[in-house]
Amino acid sequence: MKCSANSEGNIVTISENEKKEFLRLADSKSLKEDMRYLSEHRHNPVILDGEVDIDRWVLFLNEFNEFINHEPKPFKPMIDKDMRL
């Protein structure tokens, strides 16, 4: 039985059968094709016509803040007199 630590530092053990299954899946052509398909057909809800839609982005941020119970910050206009690239 092998032991390793996860991202939280906890020790995780896997059986030999689990190890063999992971290795078999890692070498699976169909799994690689499925992952490639998912990657190519990924949907990003804030992108519209290949560009970020700022209205969708702000809506997402507001709803996410509400979900995690953060109080929105008051609006502060951005004023920059010297903008350089």
N, C-alpha and C positions, 0 to 999 in steps of 0.2 A: 504494500500500500504506500502510495506517495503522499507527501505532505507539502503544502505550499501556503503562502500567505496571500490573502486577498487585499484589495486596496485599503481596507480599514485596518489591516494588520492582523486579522483573525486567521487562525490556521484552518485550512480547508483540506479535507482528505477526499481522495477519489479512489474508487476500486479499480482493479485491473480491467474489469469489463467496461467501466466508464471510460477509462483511458483508451482502450481499443476502439470504442465507439467514437470518441472525439477524433482519433487519428483517422478512422474510416471516413467520417464526415468531412474532415479537413481535406481529404484527397478526392472527395466526391465531385465529379464533373457537373452533375445536375445542380448541386448546391452552389457551385461557383457560377453557373449560368443563371440561377435564380437570383443570386446576390447582384450580379451584373445587371439583370433586368430591373430589379428594384432600384438600383442606383440610377439607371438611365431614365426611369419613369417616376422619379421622386417629385412630389408636389410640394411647393413652397407657397403657402397661402398669402404671403405678403408681396410676392412678385407677380406683376401683371405686365404682360407683353415684354418679358425679359428685363424689366426694370423694377426696382423697389417702389411700391405704391405707398407713399408716406402716410396717407389716410389709414390704410390697412395696418401699417406698422404701429401708428399711434393707438389705434383701436386695440390691437393685440397687447401692447404694453399696458394700457389702462385696465383691460380685462385681466391680464396676468397679475398686475399689482393688486387688484381687487381680490383675486383668487388667493394670493398669498398674504392678504390682509395688510398691505402697505398703504399708508395714507399718501395720496398723490401730492407731489410738491407743487407749490404755487407757480403759475406761469411767470417766467422771467424772460423778457425779450433779449435776444443775442445782439449785442452792439459791439462791432469790431471795426475800428477805423483803419487798421493796417492789416489787410488780408493778403498774405503771400502764399504762393505755391512752392 
